[in-house]
Amino acid sequence: MMKEPILEVIGTAKGSVLQMMPEINFGAIWDKKNKREVYFSIVTEFSNTSYSELNEGDIVEMLVVRTQRGFFAKNLSLKEARPPQEVEISPSL
């Protein structure tokens, strides 16, 4: 996976993991302060976690950079782990 060239370093931000897409080794974080999606992938620099350990809802801190494809987390650290959401299946289905 090729890294996108960085156009601008935006700064640090906190957010929560919105979506994990393990089939393409990609994910999205909601940047609470700036109200935007920030993307990350398996090649993001992780300081105290890894791509495979993250779950939707986890609170993270990241260094946000702007690339031609949008906002990405250059590095990411886990601030608060949330247990994976359990899906309740109705017996009538």
DSSP file with accessible surface (Angstrom, degrees, kcal/mol):
  #  RESIDUE AA STRUCTURE BP1 BP2  ACC     N-H-->O    O-->H-N    N-H-->O    O-->H-N    TCO  KAPPA ALPHA  PHI   PSI    X-CA   Y-CA   Z-CA
    1    1 A M              0   0  142      0, 0.0     2,-0.3     0, 0.0     0, 0.0   0.000 360.0 360.0 360.0 123.5    0.0    0.0    0.0
    2    2 A M        -     0   0  169      1,-0.1     2,-0.3     0, 0.0    41,-0.1  -0.615 360.0-123.0 -83.8 138.7    1.5    3.3   -1.1
    3    3 A K        -     0   0  123     -2,-0.3    -1,-0.1     1,-0.1     3,-0.0  -0.595  25.3-117.8 -80.2 141.1    1.5    6.2    1.3
    4    4 A E        -     0   0   54     -2,-0.3     2,-0.2     1,-0.1    -1,-0.1  -0.522  32.9-106.0 -72.4 140.1   -0.2    9.5    0.1
    5    5 A P        -     0   0   80      0, 0.0    63,-0.5     0, 0.0     2,-0.4  -0.486  36.7-119.1 -66.6 136.6    2.1   12.5   -0.2
    6    6 A I  E     +A   67   0A  79     -2,-0.2    61,-0.2     1,-0.2     3,-0.1  -0.653  31.1 179.3 -81.1 127.1    1.4   14.9    2.7
    7    7 A L  E     +     0   0A  84     59,-3.0     2,-0.3    -2,-0.4    60,-0.2   0.770  69.6   0.1 -93.2 -33.8    0.2   18.4    1.5
    8    8 A E  E     -A   66   0A  91     58,-1.4    58,-3.2     0, 0.0     2,-0.6  -0.966  60.6-130.3-159.2 136.9   -0.2   20.0    4.9
    9    9 A V  E     -A   65   0A  89     -2,-0.3    56,-0.2    56,-0.2    55,-0.0  -0.834  24.2-175.7 -88.1 121.8    0.1   19.0    8.6
   10   10 A I  E     -     0   0A  56     54,-2.4     2,-0.2    -2,-0.6    55,-0.2   0.896  36.5-115.0 -86.3 -46.0   -3.2   20.0   10.3
   11   11 A G  E     -A   64   0A  26     53,-1.6    53,-3.0     2,-0.0    -1,-0.3  -0.803  42.2 -39.2 135.0-176.4   -2.4   19.2   13.9
   12   12 A T  E     +A   63   0A 106     -2,-0.2     2,-0.3    51,-0.2    51,-0.2  -0.494  55.0 170.9 -84.5 153.0   -3.5   16.9   16.7
   13   13 A A  E     -A   62   0A   9     49,-2.2    49,-2.7    -2,-0.2     2,-0.3  -0.982  25.9-132.2-154.2 156.9   -7.1   15.9   17.3
   14   14 A K  E     +A   61   0A 114     -2,-0.3    18,-1.3    47,-0.2    19,-0.6  -0.863  37.8 143.3-110.0 151.0   -9.2   13.6   19.4
   15   15 A G  E     -AB  60  31A   0     45,-2.4    45,-2.9    -2,-0.3     2,-0.4  -0.956  42.1-101.7-166.5-177.5  -12.0   11.5   17.9
   16   16 A S  E     -AB  59  30A  27     14,-1.4    14,-2.9    -2,-0.3     2,-0.4  -0.947  39.8-103.2-123.7 144.9  -13.8    8.2   18.0
   17   17 A V  E     - B   0  29A   4     41,-2.5    40,-2.7    -2,-0.4    12,-0.3  -0.515  36.8-179.9 -67.8 119.2  -13.5    5.3   15.6
   18   18 A L  E     +     0   0A  74     10,-2.6     2,-0.3    -2,-0.4    11,-0.2   0.855  62.2   5.1 -85.4 -44.3  -16.5    5.4   13.3
   19   19 A Q  E     - B   0  28A  93      9,-1.7     9,-2.4    36,-0.1     2,-0.4  -0.998  52.5-156.1-151.0 139.0  -15.9    2.5   11.0
   20   20 A M  E     - B   0  27A  34     -2,-0.3     7,-0.2     7,-0.2     3,-0.1  -0.973   7.2-174.2-114.9 130.2  -13.5   -0.4   10.6
   21   21 A M  E > > + B   0  26A  28      5,-3.1     5,-1.8    -2,-0.4     3,-1.7  -0.703   9.9 170.2-122.6  76.1  -13.1   -1.9    7.2
   22   22 A P  G > 5S+     0   0   81      0, 0.0     3,-0.7     0, 0.0    -1,-0.1   0.784  71.0  70.1 -62.6 -24.4  -10.8   -4.9    7.7
   23   23 A E  G 3 5S+     0   0  148      1,-0.3    -2,-0.0    -3,-0.1    -3,-0.0   0.778 116.6  23.7 -65.1 -22.5  -11.5   -6.3    4.2
   24   24 A I  G < 5S-     0   0   93     -3,-1.7    -1,-0.3     2,-0.2     3,-0.1   0.210 108.8-116.5-124.0  12.6   -9.5   -3.3    2.8
   25   25 A N  T < 5S+     0   0   65     -3,-0.7    17,-1.6    -4,-0.4     2,-0.3   0.897  75.5 121.8  54.3  47.2   -7.3   -2.6    6.0
   26   26 A F  E   < +BC  21  41A  37     -5,-1.8    -5,-3.1    15,-0.2     2,-0.3  -0.909  36.1 177.4-136.8 158.9   -8.9    0.9    6.3
   27   27 A G  E     -BC  20  40A   0     13,-2.3    13,-2.0    -2,-0.3     2,-0.4  -0.972  18.4-133.6-156.6 169.8  -10.9    2.8    8.9
   28   28 A A  E     -BC  19  39A   1     -9,-2.4   -10,-2.6    -2,-0.3    -9,-1.7  -0.985  11.6-163.1-133.6 143.1  -12.5    6.2    9.6
   29   29 A I  E     -BC  17  38A   0      9,-2.9     9,-2.7    -2,-0.4     2,-0.7  -0.953  20.3-130.1-122.8 141.7  -12.5    8.4   12.7
   30   30 A W  E     -BC  16  37A  91    -14,-2.9   -14,-1.4    -2,-0.4     2,-0.9  -0.843  17.9-145.3 -93.1 113.8  -14.8   11.2   13.6
   31   31 A D  E  >> -BC  15  36A   0      5,-3.0     4,-1.2    -2,-0.7     5,-1.1  -0.713  13.0-163.4 -77.8 105.4  -12.7   14.3   14.5
   32   32 A K  T  45S+     0   0  100    -18,-1.3    -1,-0.2    -2,-0.9   -17,-0.1   0.889  81.2  47.0 -63.0 -43.4  -15.0   15.8   17.2
   33   33 A K  T  45S+     0   0  173    -19,-0.6    -1,-0.2     1,-0.2   -18,-0.1   0.931 123.4  30.9 -67.7 -46.8  -13.5   19.3   17.3
   34   34 A N  T  45S-     0   0   72      2,-0.1    -1,-0.2     0, 0.0    -2,-0.2   0.436 100.4-131.2 -95.9  -0.4  -13.3   19.9   13.6
   35   35 A K  T  <5 +     0   0  151     -4,-1.2     2,-0.3     1,-0.2    -3,-0.2   0.926  63.8 114.4  49.4  60.9  -16.4   17.8   12.7
   36   36 A R  E   < -C   31   0A  55     -5,-1.1    -5,-3.0    -7,-0.0     2,-0.3  -0.982  68.7-102.2-151.8 159.5  -14.9   15.8    9.9
   37   37 A E  E     -C   30   0A  77     -2,-0.3     2,-0.4    -7,-0.2    34,-0.4  -0.685  30.1-166.4 -84.4 137.8  -13.9   12.3    9.0
   38   38 A V  E     -C   29   0A   0     -9,-2.7    -9,-2.9    -2,-0.3    34,-0.2  -0.993  12.6-144.5-123.3 132.4  -10.3   11.4    9.2
   39   39 A Y  E     +Cd  28  72A  73     32,-2.6    34,-2.7    -2,-0.4     2,-0.3  -0.599  18.3 177.7 -99.6 157.0   -9.1    8.1    7.6
   40   40 A F  E     -C   27   0A   0    -13,-2.0   -13,-2.3    -2,-0.2     2,-0.3  -0.950   5.1-167.1-147.9 164.9   -6.4    5.7    8.7
   41   41 A S  E >   -C   26   0A  10     -2,-0.3     3,-1.8    32,-0.3   -15,-0.2  -0.849  46.5 -81.6-143.7-177.1   -5.1    2.4    7.4
   42   42 A I  T 3  S+     0   0   83    -17,-1.6     9,-0.2    -2,-0.3     4,-0.1   0.741 125.2  58.5 -63.8 -21.0   -2.9   -0.5    8.4
   43   43 A V  T 3  S+     0   0   54    -18,-0.3    -1,-0.3     2,-0.1   -40,-0.0   0.487  78.4 114.6 -90.5  -1.1    0.2    1.6    7.5
   44   44 A T  S <  S-     0   0   16     -3,-1.8     2,-0.6     1,-0.1    31,-0.2  -0.376  80.5-105.6 -61.7 146.7   -0.7    4.4    9.9
   45   45 A E  E     -e   75   0A  89     29,-1.8    31,-2.4    28,-0.1     2,-0.4  -0.682  39.3-164.0 -78.6 116.6    1.9    4.7   12.7
   46   46 A F  E     -e   76   0A  46     -2,-0.6    31,-0.2    29,-0.2     5,-0.0  -0.879  11.7-172.9-105.0 133.3    0.3    3.3   15.9
   47   47 A S  S    S+     0   0   91     29,-2.2    30,-0.2    -2,-0.4    -1,-0.1   0.854  81.0   5.5 -96.9 -38.8    1.9    4.1   19.3
   48   48 A N  S    S+     0   0   96     28,-0.4     2,-0.3     2,-0.0    29,-0.1   0.156 129.5  27.9-132.8  20.6    0.1    2.0   21.9
   49   49 A T  S    S-     0   0   18     27,-0.3     2,-0.3     5,-0.0    -3,-0.1  -0.857  70.3-124.8-156.6-172.4   -2.2   -0.2   19.8
   50   50 A S    >>  -     0   0   38     -2,-0.3     3,-1.0     1,-0.1     4,-0.8  -0.934  32.3-101.5-141.0 167.2   -2.5   -1.7   16.3
   51   51 A Y  G >4 S+     0   0   16     -2,-0.3     3,-1.2     1,-0.2    -1,-0.1   0.932 121.0  52.4 -54.5 -45.6   -4.9   -1.6   13.5
   52   52 A S  G 34 S+     0   0  104      1,-0.3    -1,-0.2   -10,-0.1   -10,-0.0   0.688 105.8  54.7 -70.4 -16.5   -6.3   -5.1   14.4
   53   53 A E  G <4 S+     0   0  117     -3,-1.0    -1,-0.3     2,-0.0    -2,-0.2   0.593  86.3 100.7 -91.5 -11.6   -6.9   -4.1   18.1
   54   54 A L    <<  -     0   0    5     -3,-1.2     2,-0.3    -4,-0.8    27,-0.0  -0.478  51.1-169.4 -77.5 146.7   -9.1   -1.1   17.3
   55   55 A N    >   -     0   0   53     -2,-0.2     3,-2.1    27,-0.0   -38,-0.3  -0.942  35.7 -87.8-130.2 154.0  -12.9   -1.2   17.6
   56   56 A E  T 3  S+     0   0   88     -2,-0.3   -38,-0.2     1,-0.3    29,-0.2  -0.364 116.2  30.7 -58.5 133.7  -15.7    1.1   16.5
   57   57 A G  T 3  S+     0   0   22    -40,-2.7    -1,-0.3     1,-0.3   -39,-0.1   0.156  83.8 137.5  99.4 -17.9  -16.3    3.5   19.4
   58   58 A D    <   -     0   0    1     -3,-2.1   -41,-2.5    24,-0.2     2,-0.5  -0.342  54.1-126.9 -60.3 142.7  -12.7    3.6   20.7
   59   59 A I  E     +AF  16  80A  19     21,-2.9    20,-3.0   -43,-0.2    21,-2.0  -0.818  36.9 175.8 -94.0 129.1  -11.4    7.1   21.6
   60   60 A V  E     -AF  15  78A   0    -45,-2.9   -45,-2.4    -2,-0.5     2,-0.4  -0.870  27.7-142.5-131.8 161.2   -8.2    8.0   19.9
   61   61 A E  E     +AF  14  77A  63     16,-2.6    16,-2.8    -2,-0.3     2,-0.3  -0.971  31.7 172.5-120.7 141.9   -5.8   10.9   19.5
   62   62 A M  E     -AF  13  76A   3    -49,-2.7   -49,-2.2    -2,-0.4     2,-0.6  -0.967  39.5-118.4-147.4 159.5   -4.1   11.5   16.2
   63   63 A L  E     -AF  12  75A  38     12,-1.7    11,-3.4    -2,-0.3    12,-0.7  -0.928  39.5-148.1 -98.0 117.2   -1.9   13.7   14.1
   64   64 A V  E     +AF  11  73A   0    -53,-3.0   -54,-2.4    -2,-0.6   -53,-1.6  -0.744  18.8 179.7 -94.1 133.2   -4.0   14.8   11.2
   65   65 A V  E     -AF   9  72A   4      7,-2.8     7,-2.7    -2,-0.4     2,-0.5  -0.920  23.6-128.3-126.0 154.6   -2.5   15.6    7.8
   66   66 A R  E     +AF   8  71A  93    -58,-3.2   -59,-3.0    -2,-0.3   -58,-1.4  -0.900  30.5 172.6-104.8 132.5   -4.2   16.6    4.5
   67   67 A T  E >   -AF   6  70A   7      3,-3.0     3,-1.4    -2,-0.5   -61,-0.1  -0.699  52.0 -91.2-122.3 179.4   -3.4   14.7    1.3
   68   68 A Q  T 3  S+     0   0  152    -63,-0.5     3,-0.1     1,-0.3   -62,-0.1   0.783 128.1  50.2 -63.1 -25.2   -4.9   14.8   -2.2
   69   69 A R  T 3  S-     0   0  158      1,-0.3     2,-0.3     0, 0.0    -1,-0.3   0.398 122.4 -93.1 -95.2   0.7   -7.4   12.2   -1.1
   70   70 A G  E <   - F   0  67A  24     -3,-1.4    -3,-3.0     2,-0.0     2,-0.4  -0.851  68.3 -16.6 127.3-159.6   -8.5   14.0    2.1
   71   71 A F  E     + F   0  66A  53    -34,-0.4   -32,-2.6    -2,-0.3     2,-0.3  -0.732  59.9 178.3 -92.0 131.3   -7.6   14.0    5.8
   72   72 A F  E     -dF  39  65A  27     -7,-2.7    -7,-2.8    -2,-0.4     2,-0.6  -0.936  33.3-115.6-131.8 151.9   -5.6   11.1    7.2
   73   73 A A  E     - F   0  64A   5    -34,-2.7   -32,-0.3    -2,-0.3    -9,-0.2  -0.795  21.8-170.3 -84.2 117.6   -4.2   10.2   10.6
   74   74 A K  E    S+     0   0A  74    -11,-3.4   -29,-1.8    -2,-0.6     2,-0.3   0.890  78.1   4.3 -74.3 -42.9   -0.4   10.1   10.3
   75   75 A N  E    S-eF  45  63A  60    -12,-0.7   -12,-1.7   -31,-0.2     2,-0.3  -0.962  72.7-163.9-138.7 160.7    0.0    8.6   13.7
   76   76 A L  E     -eF  46  62A   1    -31,-2.4   -29,-2.2    -2,-0.3   -28,-0.4  -1.000   6.4-170.4-148.2 137.1   -2.6    7.4   16.2
   77   77 A S  E     - F   0  61A  18    -16,-2.8   -16,-2.6    -2,-0.3     2,-0.4  -0.994  27.7-119.8-131.4 142.7   -2.8    6.4   19.9
   78   78 A L  E     + F   0  60A  35     -2,-0.4   -18,-0.2   -18,-0.2     3,-0.1  -0.638  30.0 172.5 -80.1 126.9   -5.6    4.8   21.8
   79   79 A K  E    S+     0   0A 108    -20,-3.0     2,-0.3    -2,-0.4   -19,-0.2   0.747  71.9   7.7-102.4 -37.1   -7.0    6.9   24.6
   80   80 A E  E     - F   0  59A  98    -21,-2.0   -21,-2.9     2,-0.0     2,-0.3  -0.899  68.1-144.7-152.3 118.7  -10.0    4.8   25.7
   81   81 A A        -     0   0   65     -2,-0.3   -23,-0.1   -23,-0.2   -27,-0.1  -0.651  13.0-159.7 -83.9 137.4  -10.9    1.3   24.5
   82   82 A R        -     0   0  100     -2,-0.3   -24,-0.2   -27,-0.1     3,-0.1  -0.939  27.1-107.4-112.9 140.2  -14.6    0.5   24.1
   83   83 A P        -     0   0  103      0, 0.0     3,-0.1     0, 0.0   -28,-0.0  -0.349  47.6 -91.5 -64.5 146.6  -15.8   -3.1   24.1
   84   84 A P        -     0   0   83      0, 0.0     2,-0.2     0, 0.0   -27,-0.1  -0.285  48.0-103.4 -56.6 142.4  -17.0   -4.2   20.6
   85   85 A Q        -     0   0  153    -29,-0.2     2,-0.4    -3,-0.1   -29,-0.1  -0.496  31.6-137.8 -69.8 132.8  -20.7   -3.7   20.0
   86   86 A E        -     0   0  186     -2,-0.2     2,-0.5    -3,-0.1    -1,-0.1  -0.794  10.8-139.0 -92.2 136.2  -22.8   -6.8   20.3
   87   87 A V        -     0   0  127     -2,-0.4     2,-0.5     2,-0.0    -2,-0.0  -0.826  11.7-143.4 -96.6 125.5  -25.5   -7.3   17.7
   88   88 A E        -     0   0  190     -2,-0.5     2,-0.5     2,-0.0    -2,-0.0  -0.784  12.2-153.8 -91.5 125.0  -28.7   -8.6   19.1
   89   89 A I        -     0   0  134     -2,-0.5    -2,-0.0     4,-0.0     0, 0.0  -0.881  13.3-130.8-103.1 126.1  -30.4  -11.1   16.7
   90   90 A S    >   -     0   0   51     -2,-0.5     3,-1.7     1,-0.1    -2,-0.0  -0.549   8.8-137.4 -73.8 134.8  -34.2  -11.4   17.0
   91   91 A P  T 3  S+     0   0  137      0, 0.0    -1,-0.1     0, 0.0    -2,-0.0   0.735 101.0  66.9 -65.0 -17.6  -35.4  -15.0   17.2
   92   92 A S  T 3         0   0  107      1,-0.0    -2,-0.0     0, 0.0    -3,-0.0   0.572 360.0 360.0 -80.0  -7.8  -38.2  -14.1   14.7
   93   93 A L    <         0   0  169     -3,-1.7    -1,-0.0     0, 0.0    -4,-0.0  -0.129 360.0 360.0 -80.2 360.0  -35.7  -13.5   11.9
